[in-house]
Amino acid sequence: MSTAVFENEVVTRAKVRFLTLPGLSGEFALITLDNGHDHTRPSTFGPGGLASLDAALDEIAARSPAPVAIGVTGKPFIFAVGADLSGVPSVTDAATAREIAETGHRVFRRLKDSSVPTFAFVNGVALGGGLELALHCRYRTLASTAMVAFPEVFLGLVPGWGGTQLLPNLIGIDPAVTVIVENALAQNTMTPAPKAAKLGIADVVFEPADFLERSLEWAVGVLGGAVTVSRPEIDRSTWDDGIARATAIVAARTRNASPGAVRAVELMELARDGVEGEAFTAGTAAEDDALTELLMSDPLRASLYSFDLVNKRAKRPAGAPDKALARTVTKVGVVGAGLMASQLAMLLVRQLKVPVVLTDIDQARVDKGVAYVHGELDKLARRGRLNQDKLNQLKGLVTGSLSKDVFADADLVIEAVFEEMSVKQQVFAEVEAIVSPECVLATNTSALSVTEMASKLEHPARVVGLHFFNPVAVLPLLEVVRAEQTDDATLATAFAVGRSLKKSCVLVADAPAFVVNRLLTRFLGEVTASVEQGTPVAVADRALDPLGLPMTPFELLTLVGPPVALHVAERMHEAFPDRFSVGEALRKMVELGKSSVYSEPGVVDPELEGSSAFTPPTPSPLTEDEVRERAVEALAQEIGLMLDEGVVQAVQDIDLCMLLGAGWPFWLGGISAHLDRTGVAEKVTGERFLPQGVASLPA
């Protein structure tokens, strides 16, 4: 029996019913997993939940006469979503961590080793340990609305209750690499039921309305021989190729900096020996070792801190005013019809489902912007995401005009024009003369002062910053910028719109470049400065690999675009000339019209390499360690100053911004946990950003 205890565990109870089914010569034991809450609190497995499932299997084993089969299903909409991660802070020693790992294996294996057939009736979401429970059963049905996934690698863990062994031996190594590694590292992509069935994760898919009844009928058919389940033989000759692909994915997406991702690949390699007898015992023992080590690691604790920020703090933004103050938005105006403006219009019409009108300086630009939105809607329709009626409705809501008079009845107008203060001030002045006094005016500026932008208006209190990130449809962060005179009603409306757009909102003060762009500009500036003093581009570009960032510094520069990076750098230099410089290397790239430092992968552009900005006459190159040290110390200094300036409510908001706006990995804890863990925070600021035990192991 397990002695581990999670404080305040919401225990998932395993409730047993013994069913008499038509056509079955004995009882069918059905276990239902239910934590007593609705679908908004999914069922998880902590020590109490595992003990309840163990007890349910004991009850079934003691039944006389013995049932002819065992089935497991979940409460409405949820099968189970894995281990109870909220209890991990209760795990303070390796012995407890190992006990949890071994207990999960022991209890789930009872289903695999059962003397009677076992069925998983996956009626809803099955993630992590929930999916592993289903994989231990001999047969699986799946509701057509269900989703399955292994999110562990995304969190810096491994599927540690049999998943790395069972899945490759069920569907093959290459598809298993996709589910366990590739999908997890692609922002935790889930697999819908039809695709899961096609992969072989499930044997059959039923509609949700009568899912349990159909599943039980199907099970009776299997037990009676009327239904035959055939599975393809696993081709073990492909194992090396599958592991090579997994290794390449981990290297490309994490720079091998995620212990969980690396261990997951090692565990899948072990699975090539199959899942029978001693082979499975050896594989699960290796999972026990991996789980024990990872649960007792700082990166995993930082990852869970990140998970908590994204799932809790992001839903209750710190400093946001009362929701009741928000004004209703029934029409939106977008000033500008370029790519960013068009992306905004697409997001607004799709999520708000209200009229959206774009304006620009000539008809060709307006037409191009409207055509972009219509084209994106057509793509959704072709993918089956919109039916014809919805497509026609949304297309009809998007229009364009050369005159801003069309904003007269708008409740929100957002500008996305050229990043020049005078241009934006003029735009707002023209719009204010047309709209109602209650209309909120928003700017998507990435670096300019929202306060200055509003300073010449009659009603500056209605101006707010809504800084979206590119690509708008993908990145979930929205920096909501409160200018000096922004009133609570305007701010509340901004947060309400952000929520409706399914964005995670963070309140930021009107400080230069806000949060993400300020930190990325400082960070990138240190890297490019090292090149200007003679550090080879390749050395500087891989210096940050140990952090496992989604892009190298110069990949990031290519994505942002040198002209945009130069513009932000110039604004930051104006604001903080002692810390932000405008590098000659960046100027040279813009001057020569280069979008990248590379002319081809791994080859520095000859024109750039031959310039004095990239090859100084008296070079003093840095090592990778020295470049990284400068970059992370600059980040620590900037974060400390931002907290002193009150740019955000707390350091947690900075971490949230880096996770959602820059895609920085969970195992860094955004960034502050890494700076604490490596001692950089104390070296630069004199203290940790977070208390010991928050995003780290207890003291």
Secondary structure, 3 states (H helix, E strand, C coil): CCCCCCCCCCCCEEEEEEEECCCCCCEEEEEEEECCCCCCCCCCECHHHHHHHHHHHHHHHHCCCCCCEEEEEECCCEEECCECHHHHHHCCCHHHHHHHHHHHHHHHHHHHCCCCCEEEEECCEEECHHHHHHHHCCEEEEECCCEEECCHHHHCCCCCCCHHHHHHHHHCHHHHHHHHHHCCCCCCCCEEHHHHHHHCCCCEEECHHHHHHHHHHHHHHHHHCCCCCCCCCCCHHHHHHHHHHHHHHHHHHHCCCCHHHHHHHHHHHHHHHCCCHHHHHHHHHHHHHHHHHHHCCHHHHHHHHHHHHHHCHHHCCCCCCCHHHCCCCCCEEEECCCHHHHHHHHHHHHHHCCCEEEECCCHHHHHHHHHHHHHHHHHHHHCCCCCHHHHHHHHHHEEEECCHHHHCCCCEEEECCCCCHHHHHHHHHHHHCCCCCCCEEEECCCCCCHHHHHCCCCCHHHEEEEEECCCCCCCCEEEEEECCCCCHHHHHHHHHHHHHCCCEEEEEECCCCCCHHHHHHHHHHHHHHHHHCCCCHHHHHHCCHHHCCCCCHHHHHHHHCHHHHHHHHHHHHHHCCCCCCCCHHHHHHHHHCCCCCEEECCEECHHHHCCCCCCCCCCCCCCHHHHHHHHHHHHHHHHHHHHHHCCCCCHHHHHHHHHHHCCCCHHHCCCHHHHHHCCHHHHHHCCCCCCCCCCCCCC
